[in-house]
Amino acid sequence: MGRVRYGANGDGPTTAYGAKRSLRCVQSDGENLLSLSFSPAELDKILVQPADLEVREIETGLVLDEFWISIRGPLTRQANALKALQDGMKPFAGVTVEQGTINLG
């Protein structure tokens, strides 16, 4: 069991926080933010300092889920790709590499 901390502020480029971070980067490069077609009122709304971020702790437990990865490519490269994947996964216990083909014609 463990704990995970998260903030409910969002961090992607489509969130208000992400937009603010992106605009601050542009601004730090010396660009005039008004040249990006934002009005002064819109910029004020986006760049306002947020209230304190609420941080919550959530109880977590052991996760037994598995992952998978799909790789496609020309059949002529299959052997090389398989060898590279098998060699690359050797350090990771419990990770297996499988192969197959898809008949496209």
C-alpha positions as CSV (number, residue, x, y, z in Angstrom):
1,M,0.0,0.0,0.0
2,G,1.1,3.5,-0.7
3,R,-0.1,7.0,-1.1
4,V,-0.4,9.2,-4.2
5,R,-0.6,13.0,-4.1
6,Y,-2.4,14.9,-6.8
7,G,-3.5,18.4,-7.4
8,A,-6.9,19.0,-9.0
9,N,-5.6,21.8,-11.1
10,G,-5.1,20.0,-14.4
11,D,-1.8,20.3,-16.2
12,G,-2.4,19.7,-19.9
13,P,-2.2,22.4,-22.5
14,T,-5.9,22.6,-22.8
15,T,-6.4,23.4,-19.2
16,A,-6.3,26.9,-17.8
17,Y,-3.1,26.1,-16.0
18,G,-1.6,24.7,-19.2
19,A,-2.6,27.7,-21.2
20,K,-1.1,30.0,-18.5
21,R,2.2,28.1,-18.5
22,S,2.3,28.2,-22.4
23,L,1.7,31.9,-22.4
24,R,4.3,32.5,-19.7
25,C,6.9,30.7,-21.9
26,V,6.0,32.8,-24.9
27,Q,6.2,35.9,-22.8
28,S,9.6,34.9,-21.4
29,D,10.9,34.6,-25.0
30,G,10.1,38.3,-25.4
31,E,6.9,38.0,-27.4
32,N,4.1,40.5,-26.9
33,L,1.1,38.4,-25.8
34,L,-1.3,40.8,-27.4
35,S,0.1,39.8,-30.8
36,L,-1.5,36.3,-30.2
37,S,-5.0,37.7,-30.8
38,F,-5.9,37.8,-27.1
39,S,-7.6,40.9,-25.8
40,P,-6.1,42.5,-22.7
41,A,-9.1,41.4,-20.7
42,E,-8.7,37.8,-21.9
43,L,-5.0,37.8,-20.9
44,D,-5.8,39.2,-17.5
45,K,-8.3,36.4,-17.0
46,I,-5.8,33.7,-18.1
47,L,-2.8,35.0,-16.3
48,V,-4.4,35.8,-12.9
49,Q,-2.7,34.0,-10.0
50,P,-4.7,31.0,-8.8
51,A,-5.8,30.4,-5.2
52,D,-3.8,27.9,-3.2
53,L,-3.9,24.4,-4.7
54,E,-5.7,21.8,-2.7
55,V,-3.6,18.6,-2.3
56,R,-5.2,15.3,-1.4
57,E,-3.8,12.0,-0.5
58,I,-5.4,8.9,-1.8
59,E,-4.8,5.4,-0.5
60,T,-3.5,3.1,-3.1
61,G,-2.7,-0.6,-3.3
62,L,-0.8,-3.1,-5.4
63,V,-1.8,-3.0,-9.1
64,L,-1.8,-6.3,-11.0
65,D,-2.9,-4.9,-14.4
66,E,-0.7,-5.6,-17.4
67,F,0.3,-3.4,-20.3
68,W,0.6,-4.2,-24.0
69,I,2.3,-2.5,-26.9
70,S,1.4,-2.9,-30.6
71,I,4.2,-2.4,-33.2
72,R,3.6,-2.5,-36.9
73,G,6.0,-2.4,-39.8
74,P,7.0,-4.1,-43.0
75,L,7.4,-7.9,-42.8
76,T,11.0,-7.5,-44.1
77,R,11.9,-5.7,-40.9
78,Q,10.1,-8.1,-38.5
79,A,13.1,-10.3,-37.6
80,N,15.3,-7.2,-36.8
81,A,12.5,-5.5,-34.8
82,L,11.8,-8.7,-32.9
83,K,15.4,-9.2,-32.0
84,A,15.8,-5.5,-30.9
85,L,12.6,-5.8,-28.7
86,Q,13.7,-9.1,-27.1
87,D,17.2,-7.7,-26.3
88,G,15.7,-4.4,-25.1
89,M,13.3,-6.1,-22.7
90,K,15.8,-8.5,-21.1
91,P,16.4,-6.3,-18.0
92,F,12.6,-6.2,-17.2
93,A,11.5,-9.4,-15.4
94,G,8.1,-10.6,-16.4
95,V,8.0,-8.7,-19.7
96,T,7.6,-10.9,-22.8
97,V,7.8,-10.1,-26.5
98,E,5.5,-11.9,-28.8
99,Q,5.2,-11.7,-32.6
100,G,2.7,-12.3,-35.4
101,T,1.8,-11.2,-38.8
102,I,-1.3,-9.7,-40.5
103,N,-2.3,-10.8,-44.0
104,L,-2.9,-7.6,-45.9
105,G,-3.1,-9.0,-49.4
